[in-house]
Amino acid sequence: MRTIISVCGNGVCAEDSVNARLAFEVGKKLVDNGYRVMTGGLDGVMKYALQGAKASEKYREGDTIAVLPMYDERVANEYADIVIPTGIDLARDVITANTPAVIAIGGGSGTLGEIANAWTLYRMVIAMETATGWSAKVANTQVGEKRIYDENFEDMVWGAKDADDVIQLLDDKLKHYNLRFDRITFDGKRIR
């Protein structure tokens, strides 16, 4: 089974922007390395990440997943193989944040929300420090002090400069992110 990695970022960005270029490169590099790519399925970074995924020589049908905030599957960008029209608006950000790793490329308040959701769900967060927007602001920081990983593992929003850095971080760090959020219990202990 191939691991799904989420990519989030600006819903609007020009095709020649740094965020669009990074999204394309990250999407392609993820599929090149055996991952599948999930986004919010609309335009901007979401579109360019899925476009990059499909440009990979290792692309297979089903490698691109769009989790839409609305019910109408026709609004998904043309690079989505699997379209999930949720109809739950912004709450769909929790779904996109619940993959083993979330990669933030630029972004505004919606992306910041996805970063926070991923952090709360104990997921690995990688933020492109060379992008414009929130990812550059939170790269190499901690979103909060809630983490409960072993004290020997320094957890943070990992900063990446390019797609190669993303893959290196996934190779080095993803194995540490083995905890799963449960709103009532966590590893058998009540947390709320």
Sequence and secondary structure as in RCSB ss.txt:
>XXXX:A:sequence
MRTIISVCGNGVCAEDSVNARLAFEVGKKLVDNGYRVMTGGLDGVMKYALQGAKASEKYREGDTIAVLPMYDERV
ANEYADIVIPTGIDLARDVITANTPAVIAIGGGSGTLGEIANAWTLYRMVIAMETATGWSAKVANTQVGEKRIYD
ENFEDMVWGAKDADDVIQLLDDKLKHYNLRFDRITFDGKRIR
>XXXX:A:secstr
   EEEEEE SS  TTSHHHHHHHHHHHHHHHTT EEEE SSSTHHHHHHHHHHHSTT  TT EEEEESSS GGG
S TT SEEEE   GGGHHHHHH SSEEEEES  HHHHHHHHHHHHTT EEEEETTSSSHHHHHTTB S S   S 
TTS   EEEESSHHHHHHHHHHHGGG      SSEETTEE  
